[in-house]
Amino acid sequence: MIKRGKQAQSGQVKLTFSVPVDQAPGGLSVVGDFNDWDPYAHPMQVKRDSYELTVTVPADRPICFRYLADGGVWFDDVDADYHDQHGGHLRPVAQSVEADDEPLAVSA
């Protein structure tokens, strides 16, 4: 699950990522273009029965991300706005997605 915060005057927005612990026993990180794909930059913390992490990103551009579980297992979030061979893409500020929207630009 992904929760989007409200855009701040600074042009930043907080994103909260949440994944049930049973999907990745052992550990999990959020890895993406916002942290230069560094698997150690954003390890998720266990909160009750899920891993959670909140990051602050620019609100004006889509981000590309994936989850990395212990053992080198990559997986995508079903709540991403768009998926392709590079992972999930997310518009940090909630926007409606029309059927005829162009795919988001891939950055990585």
C-alpha positions as a LaTeX table, in Angstrom:
\begin{tabular}{lrrr}
\hline
Residue & $x$ (\AA) & $y$ (\AA) & $z$ (\AA) \\
\hline
Met1 & 0.00 & 0.00 & 0.00 \\
Ile2 & 1.17 & 3.53 & $-0.74$ \\
Lys3 & $-0.12$ & 6.64 & 1.02 \\
Arg4 & 0.51 & 10.03 & $-0.55$ \\
Gly5 & 0.77 & 13.08 & 1.66 \\
Lys6 & $-0.18$ & 16.61 & 0.73 \\
Gln7 & 2.24 & 18.69 & $-1.28$ \\
Ala8 & 4.17 & 21.10 & 0.93 \\
Gln9 & 5.09 & 24.64 & $-0.06$ \\
Ser10 & 8.62 & 23.37 & $-0.55$ \\
Gly11 & 7.45 & 21.34 & $-3.55$ \\
Gln12 & 8.02 & 18.09 & $-1.68$ \\
Val13 & 5.56 & 15.35 & $-0.75$ \\
Lys14 & 5.76 & 12.49 & 1.74 \\
Leu15 & 5.13 & 8.95 & 0.50 \\
Thr16 & 4.51 & 6.12 & 2.94 \\
Phe17 & 5.17 & 2.59 & 1.69 \\
Ser18 & 3.65 & $-0.37$ & 3.55 \\
Val19 & 4.12 & $-4.08$ & 2.82 \\
Pro20 & 2.84 & $-7.01$ & 4.92 \\
Val21 & 5.69 & $-8.78$ & 6.74 \\
Asp22 & 4.66 & $-12.15$ & 5.33 \\
Gln23 & 5.49 & $-10.95$ & 1.79 \\
Ala24 & 9.18 & $-10.53$ & 2.67 \\
Pro25 & 10.23 & $-12.28$ & 5.86 \\
Gly26 & 13.72 & $-11.20$ & 6.84 \\
Gly27 & 13.91 & $-7.61$ & 5.67 \\
Leu28 & 12.87 & $-5.17$ & 2.97 \\
Ser29 & 14.05 & $-1.90$ & 1.37 \\
Val30 & 12.46 & 0.63 & $-0.96$ \\
Val31 & 14.85 & 1.24 & $-3.84$ \\
Gly32 & 14.33 & 3.73 & $-6.65$ \\
Asp33 & 15.48 & 6.67 & $-8.70$ \\
Phe34 & 14.90 & 8.95 & $-5.69$ \\
Asn35 & 17.75 & 7.21 & $-3.80$ \\
Asp36 & 19.97 & 6.33 & $-6.78$ \\
Trp37 & 18.88 & 2.68 & $-6.54$ \\
Asp38 & 20.86 & 2.26 & $-3.31$ \\
Pro39 & 19.55 & $-0.86$ & $-1.51$ \\
Tyr40 & 20.86 & 0.45 & 1.83 \\
Ala41 & 19.40 & 3.97 & 1.66 \\
His42 & 15.84 & 3.21 & 2.77 \\
Pro43 & 15.43 & 0.00 & 4.78 \\
Met44 & 11.85 & $-0.47$ & 5.94 \\
Gln45 & 10.99 & $-0.87$ & 9.62 \\
Val46 & 8.55 & $-3.42$ & 11.05 \\
Lys47 & 5.43 & $-1.75$ & 12.49 \\
Arg48 & 3.04 & $-4.37$ & 13.88 \\
Asp49 & 2.46 & $-6.77$ & 10.96 \\
Ser50 & 3.92 & $-4.71$ & 8.11 \\
Tyr51 & 7.09 & $-3.05$ & 6.93 \\
Glu52 & 6.72 & 0.73 & 6.69 \\
Leu53 & 8.79 & 3.62 & 5.45 \\
Thr54 & 8.05 & 7.28 & 4.75 \\
Val55 & 10.23 & 9.21 & 2.31 \\
Thr56 & 10.08 & 12.78 & 1.06 \\
Val57 & 10.36 & 13.26 & $-2.70$ \\
Pro58 & 9.81 & 16.08 & $-5.21$ \\
Ala59 & 6.10 & 16.42 & $-5.97$ \\
Asp60 & 6.59 & 17.55 & $-9.56$ \\
Arg61 & 7.97 & 14.39 & $-11.17$ \\
Pro62 & 7.08 & 10.70 & $-11.25$ \\
Ile63 & 9.35 & 8.28 & $-9.44$ \\
Cys64 & 10.35 & 4.74 & $-10.34$ \\
Phe65 & 10.81 & 2.21 & $-7.52$ \\
Arg66 & 10.82 & $-1.43$ & $-6.49$ \\
Tyr67 & 11.11 & $-3.37$ & $-3.25$ \\
Leu68 & 14.21 & $-5.41$ & $-2.49$ \\
Ala69 & 13.84 & $-8.26$ & 0.01 \\
Asp70 & 16.64 & $-10.09$ & 1.78 \\
Gly71 & 18.27 & $-12.61$ & $-0.52$ \\
Gly72 & 18.15 & $-10.25$ & $-3.52$ \\
Val73 & 14.46 & $-10.80$ & $-4.33$ \\
Trp74 & 12.92 & $-7.84$ & $-6.21$ \\
Phe75 & 9.19 & $-7.21$ & $-6.43$ \\
Asp76 & 6.76 & $-4.47$ & $-7.41$ \\
Asp77 & 3.94 & $-2.78$ & $-5.54$ \\
Val78 & 0.49 & $-3.47$ & $-6.97$ \\
Asp79 & $-0.55$ & 0.06 & $-5.91$ \\
Ala80 & 1.92 & 1.73 & $-8.30$ \\
Asp81 & 0.31 & 3.94 & $-10.94$ \\
Tyr82 & 2.10 & 2.18 & $-13.80$ \\
His83 & 4.42 & $-0.84$ & $-14.23$ \\
Asp84 & 6.99 & $-1.69$ & $-16.88$ \\
Gln85 & 10.25 & $-3.64$ & $-17.13$ \\
His86 & 11.94 & $-1.11$ & $-14.81$ \\
Gly87 & 9.48 & $-1.49$ & $-11.94$ \\
Gly88 & 6.61 & 0.53 & $-10.58$ \\
His89 & 6.10 & 4.18 & $-11.40$ \\
Leu90 & 4.31 & 6.52 & $-9.07$ \\
Arg91 & 3.03 & 10.06 & $-9.35$ \\
Pro92 & 3.91 & 11.47 & $-5.91$ \\
Val93 & 0.88 & 13.79 & $-5.93$ \\
Ala94 & $-2.37$ & 11.91 & $-6.52$ \\
Gln95 & $-3.72$ & 12.59 & $-10.00$ \\
Ser96 & $-6.44$ & 10.94 & $-11.98$ \\
Val97 & $-5.14$ & 8.46 & $-14.52$ \\
Glu98 & $-7.05$ & 8.51 & $-17.78$ \\
Ala99 & $-7.17$ & 5.48 & $-20.05$ \\
Asp100 & $-5.46$ & 7.42 & $-22.83$ \\
Asp101 & $-2.65$ & 8.81 & $-20.65$ \\
Glu102 & 0.84 & 8.37 & $-22.04$ \\
Pro103 & 3.02 & 6.00 & $-20.01$ \\
Leu104 & 5.26 & 7.79 & $-17.57$ \\
Ala105 & 8.80 & 8.48 & $-18.68$ \\
Val106 & 11.24 & 5.89 & $-17.47$ \\
Ser107 & 14.20 & 7.15 & $-15.49$ \\
Ala108 & 16.92 & 5.06 & $-13.97$ \\
\hline
\end{tabular}
